[in-house]
Amino acid sequence: MLTMKDVIREGHPTLRETAKELTFPLTDEEKQLGEDMLIFLKNSQDPELAEKYELRGGVGLAAPQLNVAKRLIAVHVPSLNPEKEEASLSVVMVNPKIISHSVQDACLKDGEGCLSVDRDVPGYVVRHARATVTYQDLEGNSHKVKLKNYEAIVVQHEIDHLNGIMFYDHINEQNPFGVSSDVLILE
């Protein structure tokens, strides 16, 4: 089972590498890693398990954060509708690529955090409000998904990890909370 001890922190060189594409069929270890990453996210969002295993809550995790420089991410975004039990997006993506995106940009009102960053980094992280992403699942089946708002931001954050980019690289150093008037600020 993955825990916070498995997550490397900022300053580690793997976080700045460009991750390698995976080839199919995946090895048993690669498949297991993808499954373990998704389980970690689910556990981190369960208050009892998170406390028991000292997990920080997360909605996304990229293989480079586990010191594995491969193009593999897991995302588990809980439903914003309290009556819906299932997550709004729960997936392991192999070799994800943004193939198109909106002109409209967006950012989270409270900024972004990262399991690999143990400090608060204030500021708006401007990303595309909508993105179309292609990826393969662990069996090699191809998928295309259109994401918007929070889900789009989470997936873009994780894809950035595959390219050696940290969320705070997007923050304007001179004016961390300065954005143009057409940027959507999401609650």
Z-matrix of the N, CA and C atoms (Angstrom, degrees):
N
C 1 1.453
C 2 1.533 1 109.82
N 3 1.317 2 115.95 1 133.51
C 4 1.458 3 120.33 2 178.36
C 5 1.519 4 110.48 3 -75.66
N 6 1.332 5 116.09 4 140.99
C 7 1.465 6 121.65 5 173.57
C 8 1.531 7 108.27 6 -132.06
N 9 1.318 8 116.16 7 179.99
C 10 1.470 9 120.15 8 179.34
C 11 1.533 10 111.40 9 -60.84
N 12 1.329 11 118.03 10 -23.30
C 13 1.475 12 120.66 11 178.02
C 14 1.531 13 111.32 12 -64.18
N 15 1.344 14 116.83 13 -23.89
C 16 1.459 15 120.93 14 -179.29
C 17 1.528 16 112.53 15 -83.25
N 18 1.332 17 116.79 16 -15.27
C 19 1.467 18 121.56 17 -175.72
C 20 1.524 19 109.47 18 -87.88
N 21 1.342 20 116.31 19 120.42
C 22 1.465 21 119.46 20 178.45
C 23 1.532 22 109.34 21 -77.97
N 24 1.314 23 116.57 22 155.56
C 25 1.462 24 121.60 23 -174.46
C 26 1.522 25 111.64 24 -109.64
N 27 1.348 26 114.61 25 163.37
C 28 1.461 27 120.70 26 -178.28
C 29 1.518 28 109.50 27 -52.19
N 30 1.323 29 114.76 28 144.02
C 31 1.460 30 121.11 29 -174.60
C 32 1.522 31 111.52 30 102.38
N 33 1.338 32 116.85 31 -23.99
C 34 1.470 33 120.22 32 177.68
C 35 1.534 34 108.22 33 -71.48
N 36 1.332 35 118.02 34 132.12
C 37 1.473 36 120.53 35 -174.27
C 38 1.534 37 114.67 36 -60.32
N 39 1.324 38 118.91 37 -30.48
C 40 1.472 39 120.58 38 -178.64
C 41 1.529 40 111.34 39 -60.44
N 42 1.335 41 117.22 40 -30.41
C 43 1.469 42 120.38 41 -178.74
C 44 1.530 43 112.31 42 -68.26
N 45 1.306 44 117.37 43 -14.86
C 46 1.474 45 121.03 44 179.78
C 47 1.525 46 112.79 45 -107.63
N 48 1.334 47 116.73 46 4.34
C 49 1.469 48 120.82 47 178.64
C 50 1.530 49 110.33 48 -85.86
N 51 1.327 50 115.68 49 157.95
C 52 1.463 51 120.62 50 168.71
C 53 1.518 52 106.57 51 -88.98
N 54 1.334 53 116.35 52 121.68
C 55 1.463 54 121.36 53 -176.65
C 56 1.528 55 110.74 54 -71.53
N 57 1.321 56 115.29 55 152.68
C 58 1.470 57 122.29 56 -178.01
C 59 1.534 58 110.47 57 -86.83
N 60 1.347 59 115.18 58 144.68
C 61 1.473 60 120.79 59 174.52
C 62 1.520 61 109.02 60 -62.68
N 63 1.312 62 115.96 61 147.38
C 64 1.459 63 121.12 62 174.95
C 65 1.528 64 108.96 63 -93.48
N 66 1.322 65 116.48 64 149.19
C 67 1.466 66 121.28 65 176.77
C 68 1.526 67 108.53 66 -112.93
N 69 1.329 68 114.88 67 152.50
C 70 1.462 69 120.71 68 -177.84
C 71 1.517 70 110.15 69 -106.48
N 72 1.335 71 118.29 70 148.67
C 73 1.463 72 124.01 71 0.61
C 74 1.526 73 111.29 72 -72.84
N 75 1.337 74 114.60 73 149.59
C 76 1.459 75 119.83 74 177.04
C 77 1.527 76 109.37 75 -68.87
N 78 1.319 77 115.57 76 153.69
C 79 1.467 78 119.27 77 173.86
C 80 1.530 79 108.14 78 -73.34
N 81 1.318 80 116.22 79 162.31
C 82 1.463 81 120.35 80 176.75
C 83 1.534 82 110.07 81 -58.98
N 84 1.346 83 115.96 82 -36.89
C 85 1.465 84 120.10 83 -179.62
C 86 1.534 85 111.35 84 -65.32
N 87 1.342 86 116.30 85 -40.57
C 88 1.474 87 119.96 86 179.17
C 89 1.525 88 111.28 87 -66.12
N 90 1.334 89 116.59 88 -43.18
C 91 1.469 90 120.14 89 177.24
C 92 1.529 91 110.30 90 -60.95
N 93 1.331 92 115.32 91 -45.58
C 94 1.465 93 119.91 92 -179.11
C 95 1.525 94 110.77 93 -62.16
N 96 1.325 95 116.55 94 -40.27
C 97 1.461 96 120.45 95 178.47
C 98 1.528 97 110.42 96 -59.01
N 99 1.340 98 117.08 97 -47.30
C 100 1.460 99 120.66 98 178.75
C 101 1.521 100 112.11 99 -58.68
N 102 1.332 101 116.36 100 -45.63
C 103 1.467 102 120.62 101 179.02
C 104 1.528 103 110.66 102 -63.79
N 105 1.333 104 116.76 103 -43.19
C 106 1.469 105 120.97 104 -179.66
C 107 1.532 106 111.49 105 -63.50
N 108 1.338 107 116.36 106 -36.71
C 109 1.470 108 120.35 107 179.40
C 110 1.533 109 110.07 108 -63.31
N 111 1.329 110 117.37 109 -42.79
C 112 1.464 111 120.89 110 179.75
C 113 1.527 112 110.49 111 -67.43
N 114 1.331 113 117.16 112 -40.38
C 115 1.471 114 120.78 113 177.90
C 116 1.527 115 109.94 114 -63.17
N 117 1.334 116 117.08 115 -40.78
C 118 1.466 117 120.45 116 177.36
C 119 1.529 118 110.60 117 -55.88
N 120 1.345 119 116.79 118 -46.75
C 121 1.466 120 120.63 119 -178.13
C 122 1.529 121 110.77 120 -63.79
N 123 1.320 122 116.94 121 -44.08
C 124 1.469 123 120.37 122 178.69
C 125 1.524 124 110.27 123 -61.63
N 126 1.336 125 116.84 124 -45.30
C 127 1.467 126 121.02 125 178.99
C 128 1.528 127 111.04 126 -62.10
N 129 1.344 128 116.15 127 -38.48
C 130 1.474 129 119.96 128 -176.76
C 131 1.522 130 111.67 129 -67.58
N 132 1.342 131 116.57 130 -20.85
C 133 1.460 132 120.75 131 179.95
C 134 1.531 133 112.32 132 -95.59
N 135 1.318 134 116.91 133 -4.73
C 136 1.466 135 122.19 134 177.18
C 137 1.536 136 107.12 135 -93.00
N 138 1.344 137 117.76 136 112.49
C 139 1.474 138 119.86 137 -173.27
C 140 1.531 139 113.90 138 -52.85
N 141 1.333 140 117.84 139 -41.58
C 142 1.472 141 119.91 140 -178.16
C 143 1.518 142 111.63 141 -69.19
N 144 1.334 143 117.09 142 -46.74
C 145 1.471 144 119.88 143 -179.99
C 146 1.521 145 111.48 144 -67.82
N 147 1.327 146 116.40 145 -38.24
C 148 1.465 147 119.85 146 179.51
C 149 1.529 148 110.57 147 -61.34
N 150 1.329 149 116.01 148 -41.56
C 151 1.466 150 119.14 149 179.12
C 152 1.524 151 110.79 150 -70.08
N 153 1.323 152 116.99 151 -44.43
C 154 1.466 153 121.78 152 -178.19
C 155 1.532 154 111.66 153 -58.80
N 156 1.343 155 116.59 154 -43.42
C 157 1.464 156 120.55 155 -175.81
C 158 1.531 157 113.33 156 -102.27
N 159 1.347 158 116.15 157 7.91
C 160 1.471 159 122.38 158 179.04
C 161 1.529 160 111.81 159 54.76
N 162 1.335 161 115.20 160 51.64
C 163 1.465 162 121.63 161 -179.91
C 164 1.520 163 110.02 162 -97.92
N 165 1.329 164 116.80 163 137.27
C 166 1.464 165 120.89 164 170.27
C 167 1.515 166 107.52 165 -82.41
N 168 1.311 167 116.66 166 139.81
C 169 1.457 168 120.47 167 -179.86
C 170 1.513 169 111.21 168 -64.10
N 171 1.329 170 116.21 169 135.19
C 172 1.456 171 120.75 170 178.78
C 173 1.514 172 110.87 171 -143.48
N 174 1.324 173 116.13 172 153.60
C 175 1.466 174 121.81 173 176.37
C 176 1.522 175 111.40 174 -113.41
N 177 1.321 176 117.17 175 -10.77
C 178 1.457 177 120.90 176 179.59
C 179 1.518 178 110.84 177 -150.30
N 180 1.328 179 115.22 178 151.29
C 181 1.457 180 121.12 179 179.03
C 182 1.526 181 107.93 180 -150.14
N 183 1.314 182 116.35 181 134.96
C 184 1.464 183 122.02 182 178.72
C 185 1.525 184 108.88 183 -113.69
N 186 1.339 185 116.00 184 144.78
C 187 1.468 186 120.72 185 -178.82
C 188 1.531 187 113.08 186 -52.53
N 189 1.360 188 119.90 187 -38.51
C 190 1.466 189 118.02 188 178.12
C 191 1.540 190 113.54 189 -58.23
N 192 1.333 191 117.17 190 -26.11
C 193 1.464 192 119.63 191 177.52
C 194 1.527 193 111.67 192 -69.36
N 195 1.329 194 116.19 193 -13.87
C 196 1.464 195 121.68 194 176.70
C 197 1.528 196 110.21 195 -106.87
N 198 1.346 197 115.20 196 19.08
C 199 1.464 198 123.18 197 179.56
C 200 1.526 199 112.11 198 64.54
N 201 1.351 200 115.70 199 32.43
C 202 1.466 201 122.23 200 175.90
C 203 1.526 202 106.23 201 -122.17
N 204 1.329 203 116.96 202 106.32
C 205 1.465 204 121.13 203 -173.70
C 206 1.534 205 110.93 204 -83.24
N 207 1.340 206 115.14 205 63.59
C 208 1.463 207 122.08 206 178.71
C 209 1.522 208 109.10 207 -127.61
N 210 1.353 209 115.82 208 152.93
C 211 1.472 210 121.92 209 -174.15
C 212 1.530 211 110.15 210 -82.75
N 213 1.325 212 114.53 211 77.32
C 214 1.459 213 122.95 212 -176.46
C 215 1.527 214 108.35 213 -140.91
N 216 1.341 215 116.20 214 126.47
C 217 1.467 216 120.23 215 177.70
C 218 1.524 217 109.54 216 -133.21
N 219 1.325 218 115.12 217 156.67
C 220 1.463 219 121.97 218 172.35
C 221 1.521 220 107.08 219 -127.45
N 222 1.337 221 115.35 220 141.57
C 223 1.460 222 121.20 221 179.84
C 224 1.521 223 108.03 222 -135.38
N 225 1.334 224 116.21 223 132.68
C 226 1.467 225 121.19 224 175.12
C 227 1.529 226 107.96 225 -138.45
N 228 1.335 227 114.82 226 95.52
C 229 1.462 228 121.21 227 -178.45
C 230 1.527 229 107.50 228 -101.44
N 231 1.343 230 116.88 229 115.83
C 232 1.465 231 118.49 230 -179.59
C 233 1.525 232 111.40 231 -65.96
N 234 1.324 233 115.14 232 154.06
C 235 1.458 234 120.44 233 178.04
C 236 1.523 235 109.70 234 -65.83
N 237 1.331 236 116.79 235 138.48
C 238 1.465 237 120.37 236 176.24
C 239 1.521 238 111.17 237 -80.45
N 240 1.342 239 115.63 238 -12.67
C 241 1.459 240 121.15 239 177.55
C 242 1.529 241 108.37 240 -88.73
N 243 1.350 242 117.81 241 113.36
C 244 1.468 243 120.01 242 -175.31
C 245 1.533 244 113.47 243 -62.85
N 246 1.348 245 117.33 244 -18.58
C 247 1.465 246 119.76 245 -180.00
C 248 1.519 247 112.03 246 -83.11
N 249 1.341 248 117.11 247 -13.96
C 250 1.465 249 120.89 248 179.31
C 251 1.519 250 109.55 249 -96.46
N 252 1.314 251 115.68 250 122.56
C 253 1.466 252 120.51 251 179.87
C 254 1.523 253 111.98 252 -74.45
N 255 1.349 254 116.24 253 -43.30
C 256 1.461 255 119.03 254 -172.35
C 257 1.529 256 111.09 255 -72.70
N 258 1.312 257 113.96 256 157.96
C 259 1.461 258 120.69 257 179.90
C 260 1.525 259 109.79 258 -70.94
N 261 1.321 260 115.98 259 153.29
C 262 1.467 261 118.66 260 176.53
C 263 1.528 262 110.35 261 -75.68
N 264 1.330 263 117.20 262 -26.01
C 265 1.466 264 121.92 263 175.67
C 266 1.523 265 107.43 264 -151.68
N 267 1.326 266 116.92 265 119.31
C 268 1.460 267 121.83 266 179.29
C 269 1.519 268 106.94 267 -141.58
N 270 1.344 269 116.04 268 106.77
C 271 1.461 270 118.75 269 -169.53
C 272 1.529 271 111.19 270 -158.74
N 273 1.327 272 114.50 271 150.67
C 274 1.464 273 121.88 272 167.87
C 275 1.522 274 106.02 273 -106.38
N 276 1.319 275 116.95 274 125.68
C 277 1.464 276 121.79 275 -178.56
C 278 1.530 277 109.92 276 -114.29
N 279 1.331 278 114.88 277 126.39
C 280 1.458 279 121.44 278 176.21
C 281 1.529 280 107.46 279 -103.90
N 282 1.318 281 116.47 280 131.28
C 283 1.475 282 122.99 281 -179.89
C 284 1.536 283 112.43 282 52.34
N 285 1.351 284 118.64 283 48.89
C 286 1.462 285 119.29 284 -179.51
C 287 1.523 286 111.73 285 -68.01
N 288 1.336 287 115.19 286 143.45
C 289 1.471 288 121.24 287 178.66
C 290 1.515 289 108.73 288 -139.11
N 291 1.327 290 116.26 289 136.32
C 292 1.463 291 120.41 290 172.00
C 293 1.525 292 106.11 291 -83.96
N 294 1.352 293 116.40 292 117.03
C 295 1.466 294 119.12 293 -177.75
C 296 1.524 295 112.18 294 -99.18
N 297 1.332 296 116.87 295 -19.89
C 298 1.470 297 120.44 296 173.10
C 299 1.518 298 108.03 297 -158.98
N 300 1.326 299 115.28 298 159.36
C 301 1.461 300 119.74 299 179.95
C 302 1.518 301 109.67 300 -153.08
N 303 1.334 302 114.17 301 164.29
C 304 1.458 303 120.45 302 -179.51
C 305 1.521 304 111.06 303 -75.41
N 306 1.308 305 115.10 304 158.11
C 307 1.459 306 120.88 305 170.43
C 308 1.533 307 107.73 306 -72.83
N 309 1.330 308 115.62 307 -35.56
C 310 1.474 309 122.20 308 179.10
C 311 1.526 310 109.92 309 -61.68
N 312 1.324 311 116.24 310 131.31
C 313 1.455 312 121.18 311 175.07
C 314 1.519 313 109.56 312 -104.73
N 315 1.332 314 115.22 313 161.04
C 316 1.459 315 121.20 314 -179.83
C 317 1.516 316 109.04 315 -148.39
N 318 1.322 317 114.85 316 161.96
C 319 1.459 318 120.97 317 173.51
C 320 1.523 319 108.23 318 -150.70
N 321 1.316 320 115.86 319 163.29
C 322 1.461 321 120.97 320 178.61
C 323 1.526 322 109.14 321 -88.47
N 324 1.330 323 115.91 322 133.47
C 325 1.473 324 121.96 323 -177.36
C 326 1.532 325 111.24 324 -54.87
N 327 1.337 326 115.92 325 -38.28
C 328 1.461 327 120.33 326 -177.43
C 329 1.528 328 113.04 327 -93.67
N 330 1.328 329 117.17 328 10.62
C 331 1.456 330 119.98 329 -179.28
C 332 1.524 331 111.03 330 76.16
N 333 1.315 332 116.31 331 -171.33
C 334 1.463 333 121.93 332 -179.80
C 335 1.513 334 109.88 333 -119.30
N 336 1.317 335 114.29 334 157.86
C 337 1.455 336 121.77 335 173.24
C 338 1.516 337 107.85 336 -127.59
N 339 1.320 338 115.98 337 177.23
C 340 1.456 339 120.05 338 -176.97
C 341 1.521 340 108.52 339 -155.23
N 342 1.327 341 116.51 340 138.30
C 343 1.461 342 120.28 341 179.03
C 344 1.527 343 111.91 342 -63.47
N 345 1.328 344 117.51 343 -20.73
C 346 1.468 345 121.27 344 179.26
C 347 1.529 346 112.52 345 -91.57
N 348 1.333 347 117.14 346 0.35
C 349 1.471 348 121.04 347 -178.46
C 350 1.529 349 108.48 348 -121.34
N 351 1.328 350 115.63 349 113.60
C 352 1.470 351 121.00 350 -175.35
C 353 1.522 352 113.47 351 -91.13
N 354 1.315 353 117.21 352 20.35
C 355 1.460 354 119.89 353 -179.68
C 356 1.522 355 108.49 354 -135.30
N 357 1.311 356 115.10 355 158.74
C 358 1.451 357 120.28 356 176.31
C 359 1.528 358 107.84 357 -82.10
N 360 1.336 359 116.49 358 128.64
C 361 1.463 360 120.76 359 177.78
C 362 1.529 361 106.64 360 -119.65
N 363 1.350 362 117.18 361 97.66
C 364 1.459 363 119.53 362 -176.67
C 365 1.528 364 112.10 363 -72.87
N 366 1.334 365 114.04 364 146.08
C 367 1.459 366 119.36 365 176.68
C 368 1.508 367 111.52 366 139.01
N 369 1.320 368 114.74 367 158.60
C 370 1.457 369 121.03 368 178.43
C 371 1.523 370 110.09 369 -83.11
N 372 1.328 371 115.62 370 134.18
C 373 1.458 372 123.09 371 176.33
C 374 1.527 373 105.85 372 -107.74
N 375 1.321 374 116.33 373 100.07
C 376 1.469 375 120.75 374 -174.86
C 377 1.525 376 109.57 375 -82.31
N 378 1.339 377 114.30 376 127.09
C 379 1.469 378 122.08 377 -179.94
C 380 1.527 379 108.22 378 -136.49
N 381 1.323 380 116.78 379 177.56
C 382 1.469 381 121.13 380 176.98
C 383 1.526 382 109.04 381 -71.55
N 384 1.335 383 117.13 382 138.12
C 385 1.463 384 121.24 383 178.90
C 386 1.533 385 111.21 384 -70.06
N 387 1.330 386 116.74 385 -30.75
C 388 1.466 387 121.52 386 179.21
C 389 1.524 388 108.60 387 -136.14
N 390 1.327 389 114.30 388 146.02
C 391 1.467 390 119.35 389 178.71
C 392 1.522 391 109.54 390 -148.53
N 393 1.317 392 115.90 391 140.66
C 394 1.461 393 121.58 392 172.44
C 395 1.526 394 106.33 393 -102.95
N 396 1.330 395 115.02 394 126.78
C 397 1.461 396 121.18 395 -173.21
C 398 1.529 397 109.55 396 -123.10
N 399 1.334 398 115.53 397 134.48
C 400 1.466 399 120.12 398 170.61
C 401 1.523 400 107.39 399 -106.37
N 402 1.331 401 115.01 400 148.31
C 403 1.464 402 120.47 401 178.62
C 404 1.523 403 108.63 402 -164.12
N 405 1.321 404 115.43 403 170.87
C 406 1.457 405 121.10 404 171.98
C 407 1.518 406 108.16 405 -113.77
N 408 1.332 407 115.29 406 151.20
C 409 1.456 408 118.84 407 173.59
C 410 1.534 409 108.05 408 -86.07
N 411 1.326 410 116.93 409 -176.51
C 412 1.465 411 120.46 410 -175.02
C 413 1.528 412 112.52 411 -66.55
N 414 1.327 413 117.05 412 -19.01
C 415 1.468 414 120.84 413 178.63
C 416 1.528 415 112.01 414 -91.34
N 417 1.340 416 117.39 415 -7.08
C 418 1.457 417 120.81 416 178.71
C 419 1.516 418 114.56 417 97.82
N 420 1.348 419 117.23 418 2.59
C 421 1.462 420 120.50 419 177.19
C 422 1.523 421 109.31 420 -72.17
N 423 1.340 422 116.24 421 139.26
C 424 1.468 423 120.92 422 -178.99
C 425 1.523 424 110.89 423 -87.63
N 426 1.327 425 115.56 424 143.40
C 427 1.465 426 122.38 425 -179.88
C 428 1.520 427 109.44 426 -137.09
N 429 1.322 428 114.76 427 153.87
C 430 1.465 429 121.49 428 173.08
C 431 1.527 430 105.97 429 -135.53
N 432 1.321 431 116.10 430 129.10
C 433 1.460 432 120.17 431 -176.57
C 434 1.524 433 109.47 432 -134.67
N 435 1.337 434 115.07 433 140.41
C 436 1.464 435 120.98 434 175.81
C 437 1.521 436 107.51 435 -100.75
N 438 1.322 437 115.76 436 124.03
C 439 1.467 438 121.22 437 -177.17
C 440 1.513 439 109.31 438 -118.04
N 441 1.334 440 115.60 439 150.53
C 442 1.459 441 118.41 440 175.58
C 443 1.520 442 110.25 441 -140.93
N 444 1.318 443 114.14 442 158.03
C 445 1.460 444 123.40 443 175.87
C 446 1.525 445 112.29 444 52.65
N 447 1.343 446 117.63 445 -125.55
C 448 1.461 447 120.90 446 -171.26
C 449 1.534 448 112.12 447 -58.51
N 450 1.338 449 116.77 448 -46.17
C 451 1.467 450 119.53 449 -178.95
C 452 1.532 451 110.80 450 -61.61
N 453 1.332 452 117.21 451 -40.44
C 454 1.463 453 120.86 452 178.24
C 455 1.529 454 110.68 453 -62.87
N 456 1.327 455 116.27 454 -41.14
C 457 1.469 456 120.76 455 179.95
C 458 1.525 457 110.84 456 -64.88
N 459 1.341 458 117.04 457 -43.75
C 460 1.470 459 120.63 458 -179.86
C 461 1.530 460 110.44 459 -60.63
N 462 1.319 461 117.30 460 -47.50
C 463 1.474 462 120.12 461 -178.25
C 464 1.532 463 110.60 462 -65.74
N 465 1.343 464 117.86 463 -39.20
C 466 1.468 465 119.59 464 177.30
C 467 1.528 466 111.38 465 -62.88
N 468 1.334 467 117.08 466 -38.84
C 469 1.469 468 121.76 467 177.48
C 470 1.532 469 109.76 468 -59.33
N 471 1.342 470 115.98 469 -45.03
C 472 1.471 471 119.43 470 -177.98
C 473 1.524 472 111.81 471 -70.63
N 474 1.333 473 117.46 472 -40.32
C 475 1.469 474 119.89 473 177.36
C 476 1.530 475 110.00 474 -62.77
N 477 1.334 476 117.21 475 -35.77
C 478 1.472 477 120.08 476 174.89
C 479 1.527 478 110.80 477 -55.29
N 480 1.349 479 116.96 478 -41.13
C 481 1.470 480 119.85 479 179.34
C 482 1.529 481 111.13 480 -58.84
N 483 1.324 482 117.14 481 -33.46
C 484 1.464 483 120.48 482 -179.65
C 485 1.524 484 111.59 483 -70.58
N 486 1.334 485 115.62 484 -17.88
C 487 1.461 486 121.64 485 -179.08
C 488 1.527 487 113.05 486 -108.94
N 489 1.329 488 116.44 487 13.05
C 490 1.458 489 120.79 488 177.00
C 491 1.518 490 114.07 489 74.30
N 492 1.333 491 116.64 490 22.71
C 493 1.471 492 120.90 491 -177.56
C 494 1.533 493 109.29 492 -109.06
N 495 1.327 494 116.07 493 132.42
C 496 1.468 495 121.43 494 176.51
C 497 1.533 496 108.63 495 -98.36
N 498 1.329 497 116.33 496 153.29
C 499 1.466 498 119.80 497 -175.81
C 500 1.523 499 112.50 498 -57.48
N 501 1.319 500 117.01 499 -36.17
C 502 1.468 501 119.29 500 -176.17
C 503 1.521 502 112.61 501 -72.73
N 504 1.336 503 117.65 502 -11.17
C 505 1.468 504 120.19 503 173.74
C 506 1.525 505 111.02 504 -63.85
N 507 1.342 506 116.83 505 -22.00
C 508 1.473 507 122.12 506 -178.70
C 509 1.534 508 112.87 507 -87.96
N 510 1.324 509 117.67 508 -9.98
C 511 1.472 510 120.34 509 -176.20
C 512 1.526 511 109.88 510 -81.43
N 513 1.316 512 116.46 511 133.08
C 514 1.461 513 122.52 512 177.58
C 515 1.536 514 108.35 513 -69.42
N 516 1.323 515 116.62 514 113.56
C 517 1.467 516 120.42 515 -175.92
C 518 1.523 517 112.62 516 -64.16
N 519 1.335 518 117.74 517 -36.81
C 520 1.463 519 121.34 518 -178.68
C 521 1.531 520 111.80 519 -73.33
N 522 1.330 521 116.55 520 -34.27
C 523 1.456 522 120.85 521 -176.57
C 524 1.527 523 109.02 522 -143.79
N 525 1.362 524 117.77 523 80.06
C 526 1.463 525 121.35 524 -172.64
C 527 1.534 526 114.88 525 -56.75
N 528 1.331 527 116.85 526 -29.11
C 529 1.467 528 119.19 527 -179.02
C 530 1.525 529 112.11 528 -108.66
N 531 1.328 530 115.84 529 18.77
C 532 1.457 531 120.20 530 178.15
C 533 1.513 532 110.66 531 -94.08
N 534 1.329 533 116.45 532 122.32
C 535 1.466 534 120.80 533 175.17
C 536 1.517 535 108.10 534 -137.54
N 537 1.318 536 116.72 535 157.12
C 538 1.462 537 119.11 536 177.96
C 539 1.539 538 109.53 537 -69.84
N 540 1.303 539 115.68 538 158.93
C 541 1.476 540 121.50 539 -172.79
C 542 1.525 541 112.68 540 -65.25
N 543 1.337 542 118.20 541 -18.63
C 544 1.467 543 119.02 542 -178.89
C 545 1.526 544 113.59 543 -90.70
N 546 1.330 545 118.57 544 3.69
C 547 1.457 546 121.71 545 177.80
C 548 1.534 547 109.29 546 -82.66
N 549 1.311 548 115.22 547 128.81
C 550 1.456 549 122.43 548 178.78
C 551 1.525 550 108.42 549 -76.64
N 552 1.332 551 118.40 550 123.66
C 553 1.459 552 121.58 551 177.96
C 554 1.529 553 107.39 552 -102.73
N 555 1.330 554 115.90 553 111.45
C 556 1.463 555 122.30 554 -174.06
C 557 1.524 556 110.96 555 -89.73
N 558 1.331 557 114.85 556 137.95
C 559 1.478 558 120.93 557 178.00
C 560 1.509 559 109.87 558 -70.10
